[in-house]
Every structure is written in C-alpha cells, then in structure tokens.
Amino acid sequence: MKASLKHLIATGLLASAPVFAADCVMPETPELPDGTSATMDEMISGQKAFKAFQADAQAFRDCVDETMEAMKAAADEGEEAAVAKYTAAVKDYNGSVAAEEKLAEEFNSAIRAYKAAN
C-alpha cells in the first residue's frame, strides 16, 4: 500500500513539474558597457544591470531548486521520465551559474578597461 501511495505521489509530482518549471524563468543576460569607451554613468548602469541579473538568476535557481526536489524524489524511485526532467533541471541550474560567472568575468574586464582608460 505504501509503495502504491509513493508511486501515486511521484506520478502527481511529475505531472505537475512542467507547471512549476514553467514558472522558473532564466533572466536575460544584460548588455554590459565597453569599459574602454564607457562613461562613469554607463559603468554604473552596467553595474546595476549586473546586480539585477544576479538577483534574478538567484530567484531562478531557488525556483528550480524547489522543482528539483520533487523530481529527485520521483527519480530516486526509478521513474524514467523523472530522471530525464531532473537531469534537465540540473543542467538549467548549472547553466544559470555559468552564465552568472561569465557575466561577472565580462563586467570585471570592463571595469579594468575603464580604469585603464581613465
């Protein structure tokens, strides 16, 4: 009986996972200023855009985290569809971290270029 209930719950979570995942939207990567020619105001705007992106990316990861917990439970039960969805969610989560790291590198390069030019 417990196994049937677990299976029913896991199936329900899988069926609702796309609804939760649809609410998790990765933010657009902002355009950063060219540090070699940007003004101070453009650099400040770039910093604000970067910080907003970081906050939105964290909100995305928090959302994916919640969805992944449900998928992981079903995947641990051996549900093939759950394994595929969980793997995709992990890829999305890791992709958002990589995008944030790349943007941070780009912004730091722009800051160095701005400082060198001014």
KOLZA-680676 format. One record per residue: residue number from 1; residue in three letters; x, y, z of N, C-alpha, C, O in turn. Coordinates in steps of 0.2 Angstrom, whole numbers, plus 2048, in hexadecimal, padded with zeros to 3 digits. Atoms other than C-alpha are relative to their C-alpha. Layout:
KOLZA-680676
MIKOL    nr   rest   n.east   n.north   n.up   ca.east   ca.north   ca.up   c.east   c.north   c.up   o.east   o.north   o.up
MIKOL   NUM    ala        X         Y      Z         X          Y       Z        X         Y      Z        X         Y      Z
...
This chain:
KOLZA-680676
MIKOL    nr   rest   n.east   n.north   n.up   ca.east   ca.north   ca.up   c.east   c.north   c.up   o.east   o.north   o.up
MIKOL     1    met      804       7FA    800       800        800     800      804       806    800      803       80B    7FC
MIKOL     2    lys      7FC       7FA    7FF       80E        80C     805      803       801    7F9      804       807    7F7
MIKOL     3    ala      7FD       7FF    807       817        809     7F4      7FB       803    7FB      7FD       807    7F7
MIKOL     4    ser      805       7FD    805       807        80C     7EA      7FF       808    802      7FE       80B    7FD
MIKOL     5    leu      801       7F9    7FE       805        81D     7F4      806       804    7FD      805       809    7FB
MIKOL     6    lys      7FA       7FC    802       817        822     7F0      800       800    7F9      801       806    7F6
MIKOL     7    his      801       800    807       814        81D     7DE      7FB       806    7FE      7FD       809    7F9
MIKOL     8    leu      806       7FC    802       804        827     7DD      803       808    801      802       80C    7FD
MIKOL     9    ile      7FD       7FA    7FF       80D        836     7E5      805       802    7FB      805       808    7F9
MIKOL    10    ala      7FB       7FF    805       81C        835     7DA      7FD       802    7F9      7FF       807    7F6
MIKOL    11    thr      803       7FF    806       811        834     7CB      7FC       807    800      7FD       80B    7FB
MIKOL    12    gly      803       7F9    7FF       807        844     7D1      805       805    7FF      804       80A    7FC
MIKOL    13    leu      7FB       7FB    800       817        84D     7D4      803       801    7F9      804       807    7F6
MIKOL    14    leu      7FE       800    807       81D        849     7C2      7FC       803    7FC      7FD       807    7F8
MIKOL    15    ala      805       7FD    805       80D        84E     7BA      800       808    801      7FF       80B    7FD
MIKOL    16    ser      800       7F9    7FF       80E        85F     7C3      807       803    7FF      807       809    7FF
MIKOL    17    ala      7F9       7FD    800       821        862     7C1      800       805    7FA      803       80A    7FB
MIKOL    18    pro      7FF       7FB    805       81F        86A     7B0      7FD       807    802      7FF       80C    800
MIKOL    19    val      803       7F9    7FE       813        877     7B8      805       804    804      805       80A    804
MIKOL    20    phe      7FB       7FC    7FC       820        87B     7C5      806       802    7FC      808       808    7FD
MIKOL    21    ala      7FA       7FE    804       82E        87B     7B9      7FE       806    7FB      803       80A    7FA
MIKOL    22    ala      802       7FA    804       824        887     7AE      801       806    803      802       80C    800
MIKOL    23    asp      800       7FA    7FC       824        893     7BC      808       802    801      809       808    803
MIKOL    24    cys      7F9       7FF    7FF       837        892     7BD      803       803    7F9      804       7FF    7F5
MIKOL    25    val      7FD       7FD    806       83E        89F     7B0      807       803    801      808       807    805
MIKOL    26    met      7F9       7FD    800       850        8A2     7AD      800       807    7FE      7FD       808    7F8
MIKOL    27    pro      800       7F9    802       853        8B4     7AC      805       801    7FA      809       7FE    7F9
MIKOL    28    glu      7FC       7FE    806       85A        8BC     79C      807       803    803      807       807    808
MIKOL    29    thr      7F9       7FE    7FE       86D        8C0     79D      800       807    7FE      7FF       809    7F8
MIKOL    30    pro      800       7F9    802       86F        8D3     79D      806       802    7FC      80B       7FE    7FC
MIKOL    31    glu      7FA       7FD    804       87A        8DD     791      804       804    804      801       808    808
MIKOL    32    leu      7FB       7FC    7FB       889        8E3     79A      804       805    7FC      804       805    7F6
MIKOL    33    pro      7FD       7FB    804       892        8F3     795      807       7FE    7FE      80A       7FA    801
MIKOL    34    asp      7F9       801    802       8A3        8F3     78C      804       805    805      804       80B    804
MIKOL    35    gly      7FC       7FC    7FB       8AF        8F9     79A      805       804    7FD      807       809    800
MIKOL    36    thr      7FB       7FC    803       8BB        900     78D      7FD       807    7FE      801       80C    7FD
MIKOL    37    ser      803       7FA    802       8AE        90D     788      7FA       803    804      7F7       808    802
MIKOL    38    ala      806       7FE    7FC       8A0        90E     795      802       806    804      807       807    806
MIKOL    39    thr      800       7FB    7FB       89C        91C     7A0      7FF       7FD    807      7FD       7F8    807
MIKOL    40    met      801       802    7F9       89B        91B     7B3      7F9       7FE    800      7F7       7F9    804
MIKOL    41    asp      807       801    800       888        91C     7B1      7FE       7F9    7FD      7FA       7F5    7FF
MIKOL    42    glu      802       807    803       888        90D     7A5      803       7FA    804      800       7F5    804
MIKOL    43    met      7FD       805    7FC       894        903     7B0      7FB       7FF    806      7FA       7F9    808
MIKOL    44    ile      804       801    7FA       888        906     7BF      7F9       7FD    7FE      7F7       7F8    801
MIKOL    45    ser      806       804    803       879        901     7B4      801       7F9    7FF      7FD       7F4    800
MIKOL    46    gly      7FE       807    801       882        8F1     7AF      801       7FD    807      7FF       7F7    807
MIKOL    47    gln      7FF       803    7FA       886        8EE     7C1      7F9       7FE    803      7F7       7F9    806
MIKOL    48    lys      807       801    7FD       873        8F0     7C6      7FD       7FA    7FC      7F9       7F6    7FF
MIKOL    49    ala      803       806    804       86E        8E4     7B7      803       7FA    802      800       7F5    802
MIKOL    50    phe      7FD       807    7FE       87B        8D7     7BD      7FD       7FE    807      7FC       7F8    807
MIKOL    51    lys      803       802    7F9       874        8D8     7CF      7F9       7FD    7FF      7F7       7F9    803
MIKOL    52    ala      807       803    801       862        8D6     7C9      800       7F9    7FD      7FC       7F5    7FF
MIKOL    53    phe      7FF       807    803       868        8C7     7BE      801       7FB    805      7FE       7F6    805
MIKOL    54    gln      7FE       805    7FB       870        8BF     7CD      7FA       7FF    804      7F9       7F9    806
MIKOL    55    ala      806       802    7FB       860        8C1     7D8      7FB       7FC    7FC      7F8       7F7    7FF
MIKOL    56    asp      805       804    804       855        8BB     7CA      802       7F9    7FE      7FE       7F4    7FE
MIKOL    57    ala      7FD       807    801       861        8AC     7C6      7FF       7FC    807      7FE       7F6    806
MIKOL    58    gln      801       803    7F9       860        8A8     7D9      7F9       7FE    801      7F8       7F8    803
MIKOL    59    ala      807       802    7FF       84D        8A8     7D9      7FF       7FA    7FB      7FB       7F6    7FD
MIKOL    60    phe      801       805    805       84E        89D     7C9      802       7F9    804      7FF       7F4    803
MIKOL    61    arg      7FD       806    7FD       859        890     7D2      7FC       7FE    806      7FB       7F8    807
MIKOL    62    asp      804       802    7FA       84E        891     7E2      7FA       7FC    7FD      7F8       7F7    800
MIKOL    63    cys      806       803    803       83F        88D     7D7      802       7F9    7FD      7FE       7F4    7FF
MIKOL    64    val      7FE       806    803       848        87F     7CE      802       7FB    806      800       7F5    805
MIKOL    65    asp      7FF       804    7FA       84E        878     7DF      7FA       7FD    803      7FA       7F7    804
MIKOL    66    glu      807       803    7FD       83C        876     7E5      7FE       7FB    7FB      7FB       7F5    7FE
MIKOL    67    thr      803       805    805       837        86D     7D5      805       7FA    800      802       7F4    7FF
MIKOL    68    met      7FB       806    800       847        862     7D6      7FF       7FB    805      800       7F5    805
MIKOL    69    glu      801       804    7FA       843        85C     7E7      7FB       7FB    7FE      7FB       7F5    800
MIKOL    70    ala      805       805    801       833        854     7E1      802       7FB    7FA      800       7F6    7FB
MIKOL    71    met      7FD       805    805       83B        84D     7D1      805       7FB    803      804       7F5    801
MIKOL    72    lys      7FB       804    7FD       849        846     7DB      7FD       7FA    804      7FF       7F4    803
MIKOL    73    ala      804       806    7FC       83D        83C     7E6      7FD       7FB    7FB      7FE       7F5    7FC
MIKOL    74    ala      803       805    805       834        835     7D7      806       7FC    7FC      805       7F6    7FB
MIKOL    75    ala      7FA       803    804       845        832     7CE      803       7FA    804      805       7F5    802
MIKOL    76    asp      7FE       805    7FB       84B        828     7DE      7FC       7FA    800      7FE       7F5    801
MIKOL    77    glu      805       806    800       83C        81D     7DC      801       7FC    7F9      7FE       7F7    7F8
MIKOL    78    gly      7FF       804    807       842        818     7CA      7FC       803    7FB      7FC       7FF    7F5
MIKOL    79    glu      804       7FE    805       836        822     7C0      804       803    7FA      808       808    7FC
MIKOL    80    glu      7FC       7FE    805       83E        824     7AF      7FF       808    7FE      804       80B    7FD
MIKOL    81    ala      802       7FA    802       835        834     7AB      803       805    805      805       80B    803
MIKOL    82    ala      7FE       7FB    7FA       83A        83C     7BC      808       801    7FF      80A       806    800
MIKOL    83    val      7F9       7FF    800       84C        838     7B9      802       805    7FA      807       809    7FB
MIKOL    84    ala      7FF       7FB    805       84C        841     7A8      7FE       807    802      802       80C    800
MIKOL    85    lys      802       7F9    7FE       843        850     7AF      805       803    806      807       808    806
MIKOL    86    tyr      7FB       7FE    7FB       84F        850     7BE      806       802    7FD      809       807    7FF
MIKOL    87    thr      7F9       7FE    803       85E        850     7B3      7FF       806    7FC      804       80A    7FD
MIKOL    88    ala      801       7FA    803       857        85E     7A9      800       806    805      803       80B    803
MIKOL    89    ala      801       7FB    7FB       853        868     7B8      807       802    803      809       808    804
MIKOL    90    val      7F9       800    7FD       865        865     7BF      804       804    7FB      808       809    7FC
MIKOL    91    lys      7FC       7FD    805       86C        86B     7AE      7FE       807    800      802       80C    7FF
MIKOL    92    asp      802       7F9    7FF       861        87B     7AF      803       804    805      805       809    805
MIKOL    93    tyr      7FD       7FC    7FA       867        87F     7C0      807       801    7FF      809       807    801
MIKOL    94    asn      7F9       7FF    801       879        87C     7BC      801       805    7FA      806       809    7FB
MIKOL    95    gly      7FF       7FB    805       877        886     7AC      7FF       807    803      802       80C    800
MIKOL    96    ser      801       7F9    7FD       870        895     7B6      806       802    804      808       808    804
MIKOL    97    val      7FA       7FF    7FD       880        894     7C1      805       802    7FC      809       807    7FD
MIKOL    98    ala      7FB       7FE    805       88B        894     7B2      7FF       806    7FD      804       80A    7FC
MIKOL    99    ala      802       7FA    803       882        8A2     7AA      802       806    805      804       80B    803
MIKOL   100    glu      7FE       7FB    7FB       884        8AC     7BA      808       801    801      80A       807    801
MIKOL   101    glu      7F9       800    7FF       896        8A8     7BC      804       804    7FA      808       808    7FA
MIKOL   102    lys      7FD       7FD    807       89A        8AD     7A9      7FE       807    800      803       80B    7FE
MIKOL   103    leu      802       7F9    800       890        8BD     7AB      805       804    805      807       80A    804
MIKOL   104    ala      7FB       7FD    7FB       89B        8C1     7BB      807       801    7FD      80A       807    7FE
MIKOL   105    glu      7F9       7FF    803       8AB        8BE     7B2      800       806    7FB      804       80A    7FA
MIKOL   106    glu      800       7FB    805       8A5        8C9     7A3      7FF       807    804      803       80C    801
MIKOL   107    phe      801       7FA    7FD       8A0        8D7     7AF      806       802    804      808       808    804
MIKOL   108    asn      7FA       7FE    7FD       8B0        8D6     7B9      805       802    7FB      809       807    7FC
MIKOL   109    ser      7FB       7FE    806       8BA        8D7     7A8      7FE       807    7FE      802       80B    7FD
MIKOL   110    ala      802       7F9    802       8AF        8E7     7A4      803       805    805      804       80A    803
MIKOL   111    ile      7FD       7FC    7FB       8B4        8EE     7B5      807       802    7FF      809       807    800
MIKOL   112    arg      7F9       7FF    801       8C6        8EB     7B2      802       805    7FA      806       809    7FA
MIKOL   113    ala      7FF       7FC    807       8C5        8F3     7A0      7FE       807    802      801       80C    7FF
MIKOL   114    tyr      802       7F9    7FE       8BC        902     7A7      805       803    804      807       809    803
MIKOL   115    lys      7FB       7FD    7FB       8C9        905     7B5      806       801    7FC      809       806    7FD
MIKOL   116    ala      7FA       7FF    804       8D7        903     7A8      7FF       806    7FB      803       80A    7FA
MIKOL   117    ala      802       7FB    805       8CE        90F     79C      7FF       807    803      800       80C    800
MIKOL   118    asn      801       7FA    7FD       8CB        91C     7A9      805       801    806      805       806    809
